């Protein structure tokens, strides 16, 4: 089952190491997947990528004359903004056309896509049979968890 069939999922907590210190972060499973994909593409672990995001938040605060300990920007929020910005930077008109964007239904291929009526019942039955939503790729889901604890 792919994420677009399962819809939006609840937040999932994961432990990560930021600068050698263990902390937890709550993100949607699709955000964890995106973070893992970006890390793989950039040759960074999720821990290292999140550490660099935190370092950037702190440096931005210092440059604005704010003590980094008193900034209103949370790491979780910064990670979400980073993910969206990373993918937006990679967008091209050709890529949008290949993805079917601009075709009057912006929800196609997203977690908000609604399956055809007959398929909706099959998805519902599959989710119920599995005891809830299962990650689309159990190997990837395991690598996200193990990569975060490294």
Backbone as CSV, one residue per row, in Angstrom:
resi,resn,N_x,N_y,N_z,CA_x,CA_y,CA_z,C_x,C_y,C_z
1,UNK,0.855,-1.186,0.000,0.000,0.000,0.000,0.889,1.232,0.000
2,UNK,0.518,2.233,-0.805,1.335,3.447,-0.799,0.692,4.500,0.088
3,UNK,1.469,5.493,0.423,1.018,6.521,1.362,-0.217,7.241,0.867
4,UNK,-0.328,7.457,-0.455,-1.482,8.190,-0.952,-2.775,7.420,-0.703
5,UNK,-2.721,6.091,-0.613,-3.921,5.317,-0.332,-4.266,5.339,1.152
6,UNK,-3.283,5.501,1.999,-3.522,5.453,3.439,-3.989,6.792,3.979
7,UNK,-3.744,7.861,3.261,-4.115,9.183,3.735,-3.097,9.747,4.696
8,UNK,-3.483,10.778,5.385,-2.591,11.430,6.331,-2.532,10.574,7.590
9,UNK,-1.342,10.418,8.112,-1.146,9.562,9.277,-0.803,10.377,10.508
10,UNK,-0.988,9.790,11.687,-0.637,10.501,12.920,0.876,10.694,13.043
11,UNK,1.248,11.629,13.880,2.659,11.878,14.149,3.319,10.647,14.756
12,UNK,4.593,10.474,14.445,5.365,9.361,14.994,6.615,9.941,15.657
13,UNK,6.869,9.560,16.891,8.061,10.008,17.615,9.228,9.100,17.279
14,UNK,10.389,9.714,17.112,11.628,8.972,16.885,12.717,9.633,17.713
15,UNK,13.632,8.832,18.205,14.806,9.363,18.881,15.852,9.699,17.835
16,UNK,16.479,10.840,18.006,17.579,11.244,17.131,18.701,11.787,17.998
17,UNK,19.890,11.814,17.421,21.057,12.368,18.095,21.380,13.703,17.442
18,UNK,21.376,14.756,18.241,21.710,16.105,17.766,22.988,16.521,18.480
19,UNK,24.057,16.617,17.711,25.331,17.019,18.301,25.743,16.121,19.457
20,UNK,25.467,14.821,19.346,25.851,13.875,20.385,24.868,13.749,21.535
21,UNK,23.766,14.488,21.491,22.756,14.429,22.553,21.480,13.810,22.004
22,UNK,20.935,12.870,22.742,19.722,12.188,22.328,18.504,13.049,22.620
23,UNK,17.615,13.146,21.624,16.357,13.871,21.791,15.314,13.159,20.943
24,UNK,14.078,13.526,21.092,13.041,12.930,20.253,12.357,14.023,19.457
25,UNK,11.811,13.598,18.340,11.117,14.531,17.460,9.876,13.814,16.939
26,UNK,8.776,14.551,16.835,7.518,13.990,16.328,7.234,14.576,14.952
27,UNK,7.174,13.687,13.962,6.859,14.078,12.588,5.885,13.070,11.997
28,UNK,5.236,13.465,10.934,4.398,12.552,10.180,5.303,11.514,9.509
29,UNK,4.827,10.267,9.348,5.650,9.247,8.681,6.166,9.689,7.312
30,UNK,5.374,10.435,6.557,5.845,10.898,5.250,7.009,11.882,5.401
31,UNK,7.051,12.646,6.499,8.167,13.555,6.748,9.426,12.762,7.116
32,UNK,9.260,11.695,7.923,10.409,10.838,8.239,10.968,10.225,6.955
33,UNK,10.073,9.752,6.089,10.516,9.169,4.812,11.263,10.196,3.976
34,UNK,10.742,11.421,3.909,11.390,12.478,3.126,12.759,12.813,3.710
35,UNK,12.856,12.872,5.019,14.132,13.171,5.670,15.164,12.085,5.361
36,UNK,14.734,10.836,5.408,15.618,9.712,5.068,16.049,9.803,3.603
37,UNK,15.112,10.108,2.709,15.437,10.244,1.280,16.446,11.367,1.044
38,UNK,16.244,12.499,1.683,17.165,13.628,1.515,18.544,13.258,2.051
39,UNK,18.573,12.637,3.217,19.848,12.218,3.787,20.597,11.271,2.865
40,UNK,19.886,10.311,2.315,20.505,9.350,1.396,21.048,10.076,0.161
41,UNK,20.257,10.984,-0.391,20.670,11.734,-1.584,21.902,12.604,-1.305
42,UNK,21.973,13.178,-0.107,23.055,14.094,0.241,24.225,13.406,0.944
43,UNK,24.114,12.093,1.167,25.200,11.364,1.813,25.330,11.682,3.297
44,UNK,24.189,11.940,3.952,24.177,12.276,5.378,23.225,11.344,6.112
45,UNK,23.531,11.051,7.363,22.566,10.331,8.184,21.469,11.313,8.585
46,UNK,20.343,10.787,9.002,19.261,11.637,9.492,19.760,12.438,10.694
47,UNK,20.536,11.784,11.556,21.084,12.485,12.726,21.952,13.663,12.304
48,UNK,22.826,13.461,11.352,23.734,14.526,10.911,22.945,15.652,10.239
49,UNK,21.975,15.281,9.408,21.159,16.276,8.729,20.404,17.139,9.745
50,UNK,19.803,16.503,10.745,19.072,17.256,11.779,20.021,18.114,12.612
51,UNK,21.226,17.607,12.874,22.221,18.405,13.593,22.571,19.652,12.791
52,UNK,22.755,19.487,11.483,23.078,20.648,10.650,21.924,21.644,10.599
53,UNK,20.692,21.150,10.559,19.535,22.052,10.577,19.530,22.842,11.887
54,UNK,19.759,22.165,13.015,19.792,22.848,14.313,20.913,23.878,14.346
55,UNK,22.086,23.523,13.809,23.203,24.483,13.774,22.839,25.711,12.945
56,UNK,22.107,25.512,11.852,21.684,26.646,11.014,20.698,27.532,11.759
57,UNK,19.753,26.919,12.481,18.790,27.699,13.276,19.554,28.578,14.266
58,UNK,20.521,27.970,14.954,21.290,28.706,15.957,22.101,29.836,15.321
59,UNK,22.721,29.582,14.181,23.512,30.607,13.512,22.622,31.746,13.021
60,UNK,21.457,31.413,12.482,20.528,32.453,12.042,20.111,33.333,13.221
61,UNK,19.843,32.712,14.366,19.460,33.470,15.557,20.599,34.408,15.969
62,UNK,21.823,33.876,16.025,22.977,34.705,16.399,23.128,35.893,15.461
63,UNK,22.943,35.659,14.164,23.087,36.740,13.183,22.005,37.801,13.336
64,UNK,20.882,37.420,13.940,19.814,38.396,14.205,19.956,39.007,15.602
65,UNK,21.024,38.617,16.309,21.251,39.153,17.638,20.405,38.500,18.714
66,UNK,19.945,37.282,18.462,19.104,36.550,19.415,19.927,35.406,20.007
67,UNK,19.792,35.211,21.305,20.435,34.070,21.948,19.772,32.801,21.388
68,UNK,20.542,31.873,20.802,19.965,30.661,20.213,19.091,29.861,21.178
69,UNK,19.344,29.986,22.470,18.534,29.262,23.459,17.144,29.880,23.625
70,UNK,16.966,31.105,23.120,15.695,31.805,23.293,14.959,32.045,21.982
71,UNK,15.311,31.310,20.953,14.616,31.467,19.673,13.272,30.751,19.726
72,UNK,12.317,31.259,18.988,10.981,30.659,18.961,10.871,29.545,17.918
73,UNK,11.944,29.268,17.192,11.918,28.247,16.146,12.270,26.895,16.759
74,UNK,11.377,25.926,16.586,11.662,24.581,17.087,12.354,23.762,16.008
75,UNK,13.082,22.757,16.427,13.753,21.874,15.481,12.734,21.172,14.587
76,UNK,11.650,20.710,15.155,10.638,20.009,14.373,10.077,20.905,13.276
77,UNK,9.765,22.130,13.623,9.257,23.080,12.632,10.310,23.340,11.561
78,UNK,11.550,23.539,11.990,12.634,23.801,11.038,12.835,22.634,10.091
79,UNK,12.702,21.413,10.592,12.854,20.224,9.732,11.754,20.201,8.673
80,UNK,10.527,20.483,9.062,9.432,20.510,8.086,9.663,21.581,7.015
81,UNK,10.074,22.767,7.441,10.349,23.846,6.489,11.504,23.456,5.577
82,UNK,12.544,22.840,6.143,13.681,22.392,5.342,13.237,21.392,4.270
83,UNK,12.435,20.404,4.660,11.980,19.382,3.711,11.202,20.027,2.570
84,UNK,10.250,20.886,2.907,9.460,21.550,1.861,10.358,22.399,0.960
85,UNK,11.280,23.136,1.561,12.174,23.990,0.775,13.104,23.174,-0.112
86,UNK,13.599,22.069,0.403,14.501,21.198,-0.368,13.807,20.705,-1.632
87,UNK,12.591,20.209,-1.464,11.861,19.680,-2.625,11.377,20.790,-3.552
88,UNK,10.979,21.931,-2.998,10.553,23.048,-3.854,11.701,23.517,-4.731
89,UNK,12.908,23.524,-4.165,14.070,23.953,-4.938,14.327,23.009,-6.109
90,UNK,13.966,21.735,-5.957,14.187,20.739,-7.003,13.079,20.733,-8.060
91,UNK,11.990,21.436,-7.798,10.858,21.448,-8.737,11.217,22.189,-10.019
92,UNK,10.754,21.631,-11.124,10.888,22.290,-12.420,9.542,22.204,-13.117
93,UNK,9.332,23.035,-14.106,8.077,22.960,-14.859,7.933,21.591,-15.522
94,UNK,9.025,21.064,-16.073,8.976,19.748,-16.703,8.581,18.679,-15.679
95,UNK,9.162,18.777,-14.486,8.827,17.820,-13.431,7.361,17.904,-13.029
96,UNK,6.838,19.116,-12.953,5.419,19.285,-12.628,4.542,18.660,-13.708
97,UNK,4.898,18.863,-14.955,4.116,18.272,-16.048,4.147,16.754,-15.981
98,UNK,5.347,16.165,-15.764,5.457,14.704,-15.672,4.669,14.145,-14.495
99,UNK,4.550,14.923,-13.416,3.797,14.478,-12.241,2.294,14.681,-12.411
100,UNK,1.894,15.309,-13.507,0.474,15.536,-13.747,-0.062,16.775,-13.064
101,UNK,0.815,17.641,-12.600,0.351,18.871,-11.943,-0.197,19.845,-12.986
102,UNK,-1.144,20.642,-12.564,-1.768,21.595,-13.466,-2.895,20.972,-14.265
103,UNK,-3.248,19.754,-13.922,-4.304,19.040,-14.643,-5.646,19.115,-13.962
104,UNK,-5.860,20.089,-13.123,-7.111,20.396,-12.433,-7.344,19.604,-11.150
105,UNK,-6.499,18.635,-10.808,-6.655,17.933,-9.534,-5.306,17.900,-8.820
106,UNK,-5.045,18.871,-7.961,-3.743,18.943,-7.299,-3.510,17.836,-6.275
107,UNK,-4.542,17.037,-5.974,-4.417,16.007,-4.947,-3.969,14.651,-5.479
108,UNK,-3.897,14.486,-6.793,-3.483,13.211,-7.379,-2.069,12.876,-6.919
109,UNK,-1.901,11.655,-6.419,-0.584,11.191,-5.994,-0.139,11.703,-4.647
110,UNK,-1.022,12.386,-3.920,-0.684,12.875,-2.584,-1.484,12.083,-1.556
111,UNK,-1.184,12.234,-0.276,-1.978,11.550,0.741,-3.446,11.992,0.771
112,UNK,-3.778,13.052,0.031,-5.149,13.556,-0.001,-5.931,13.051,-1.211
113,UNK,-5.296,12.248,-2.051,-5.942,11.661,-3.222,-7.017,10.681,-2.753
114,UNK,-8.196,10.764,-3.347,-9.266,9.845,-2.991,-9.345,8.745,-4.044
115,UNK,-9.250,7.480,-3.613,-9.339,6.392,-4.585,-10.750,6.292,-5.154
116,UNK,-10.892,5.667,-6.328,-12.233,5.454,-6.879,-13.095,4.702,-5.865
117,UNK,-14.420,4.882,-5.904,-15.307,4.280,-4.902,-15.068,2.788,-4.648
118,UNK,-14.900,1.973,-5.657,-14.676,0.537,-5.455,-13.346,0.255,-4.791
119,UNK,-12.353,1.030,-5.131,-11.019,0.839,-4.564,-10.972,1.280,-3.106
120,UNK,-11.803,2.241,-2.743,-11.825,2.738,-1.366,-12.170,1.613,-0.391
121,UNK,-13.102,0.759,-0.753,-13.477,-0.357,0.118,-12.334,-1.355,0.255
122,UNK,-11.601,-1.591,-0.841,-10.464,-2.507,-0.792,-9.371,-1.959,0.119
123,UNK,-9.125,-0.658,0.041,-8.113,-0.029,0.897,-8.537,-0.135,2.353
124,UNK,-9.809,0.145,2.621,-10.338,0.078,3.982,-10.175,-1.330,4.556
125,UNK,-10.475,-2.336,3.743,-10.348,-3.726,4.176,-8.884,-4.085,4.432
126,UNK,-7.984,-3.614,3.560,-6.556,-3.913,3.722,-6.012,-3.276,4.995
127,UNK,-6.421,-2.035,5.271,-5.966,-1.347,6.480,-6.485,-2.079,7.707
128,UNK,-7.750,-2.473,7.687,-8.341,-3.188,8.824,-7.666,-4.540,9.029
129,UNK,-7.376,-5.244,7.942,-6.746,-6.561,8.030,-5.334,-6.481,8.608
130,UNK,-4.655,-5.381,8.371,-3.281,-5.214,8.869,-3.247,-4.564,10.246
131,UNK,-4.392,-4.303,10.836,-4.417,-3.680,12.154,-4.071,-2.207,12.130
132,UNK,-4.267,-1.550,11.010,-3.935,-0.138,10.863,-3.001,0.037,9.697
133,UNK,-2.549,1.236,9.501,-1.664,1.534,8.377,-0.315,0.868,8.576
134,UNK,0.183,0.231,7.556,1.518,-0.351,7.570,2.403,0.467,6.643
135,UNK,3.664,0.634,7.016,4.596,1.390,6.180,4.656,0.757,4.799
136,UNK,4.713,1.576,3.738,4.712,1.038,2.391,5.916,0.168,2.097
137,UNK,7.032,0.397,2.791,8.228,-0.395,2.580,8.808,-0.707,3.947
138,UNK,8.528,-1.926,4.492,8.994,-2.238,5.842,10.507,-2.097,5.992
139,UNK,11.260,-2.380,4.945,12.709,-2.243,5.017,13.094,-0.796,5.228
140,UNK,12.450,0.110,4.482,12.732,1.525,4.628,12.337,2.014,6.009
141,UNK,11.160,1.586,6.469,10.707,2.017,7.791,11.711,1.563,8.854
142,UNK,12.232,0.359,8.720,13.235,-0.128,9.665,14.511,0.674,9.565
143,UNK,14.894,1.046,8.349,16.139,1.803,8.201,15.990,3.196,8.769
144,UNK,14.790,3.765,8.715,14.567,5.083,9.321,14.778,4.973,10.818
145,UNK,14.151,3.944,11.421,14.294,3.785,12.872,15.750,3.511,13.252
146,UNK,16.401,2.573,12.563,17.772,2.247,12.942,18.718,3.382,12.630
147,UNK,18.463,4.116,11.553,19.323,5.242,11.199,19.221,6.378,12.203
148,UNK,18.077,6.487,12.846,17.893,7.573,13.793,18.577,7.283,15.113
149,UNK,18.696,6.008,15.452,19.309,5.649,16.731,20.818,5.555,16.620
150,UNK,21.347,5.659,15.387,22.800,5.509,15.205,23.549,6.700,15.756
